[in-house]
Amino acid sequence: MNCIALHITNRIFLAHSVKLFVLINDISFPSCSVLKINGIFVHTHLFQEFKNNVSSMIEKLLALQERISGFHAEEWEGYLQEMPYVSFAKKGALYAVQFYGEGYDDGPVEEHAYEEGENYAFAAFIDFLIENPSHILSLEFTGPDEGANGIRNWDFTRLAGSDVVFENLKVFKVALTDPGDHNMSIIGPAYDEEGMIAKLVSKMPVLRELQVPSAPDSSFFELGELPIELLTVQAGMDHQHFIRNLAGSTNLKNLRALDYTDGFSDKFPVTSFEDYKLLFESDVFGSYKYFHFTLRDSRMTGKQLTELQQIRKIQLLHVKTSPGEYVYLSE
């Protein structure tokens, strides 16, 4: 049988892989080295490699789930609903992956003799991400309202310091702080963000949506042009002049929606009204005709909001946000 060979790069093949996978996943390959489907010539060995990669990724994720469950099940006996876990969903040739648990990192699993009470789940998941970045479409980190000294840390130091590149990652989300939470969620090893968000984003060249519970520092705006379209940021313990830095930025030309929460209480720095004016006077909102800005704070007055709209008319949604407070009886 005569066959016509057509060279298809891995990137182009991946674009067609979902349709091809559905079409021939359950049939055997012909003896011909090239398969023609809907007018597309595909080397059968390339498609077979794709099928193997899909099966391998699912097996790795299931094995990760089994390891985490096996380590923590006895410790969490009686409270299995609160036990850390990893969940995933297949989306075409890629995967949406979610981690549920606490975010402190005790180090690489292979280099540490983990004992009961230590955070094996998070460490094992970070190991997995470093070893398997290319098939991940979205990453989400969430967990219980637990922490120390009122702080729930998400420590991505090891991930940020690695040479990993998430070449297909479109969405990266870290759980935000709810006004009723006992603990404030932040990104960083202790109380400071230390440029960690910029280091993470630099490893995500096609990122479209970013959600973080801490404001990134100025290094975030020194990165090359970012494809981010949807940006959700909470100021956390320090706004790090996020609004002012955003106003002067030139690397977020695709941004079309911003959701920003200012400091929850007077214990933390608050963004000045002058910084918001700088943002409205900047070109940031001009990148998209129907730009949507959700501003969550408890201090902005109606007069100030009107003044901002007079500078630049956008879709501005103001949500009054303040933390919950315990009620005590006087003695």
DAGIDA-V996405 format. One record per helix or strand. SS is the DSSP state (@ for helix, = for strand). FROM is the first residue (numbers start at 0). TO is the last residue. Records with the same first field share a line. If there is no record, write none. Layout:
BEGIN
SS = FROM-TO ; FROM-TO
END
This chain:
BEGIN
@ = 9-23 ; 43-71 ; 79-81 ; 108-110 ; 119-130 ; 156-159 ; 195-200 ; 217-221 ; 241-246 ; 272-280 ; 284-286 ; 301-310
= = 33-36 ; 39-42 ; 84-90 ; 93-99 ; 102-102 ; 135-141 ; 147-147 ; 150-153 ; 170-173 ; 183-186 ; 208-211 ; 229-233 ; 256-260 ; 291-296 ; 314-319
END
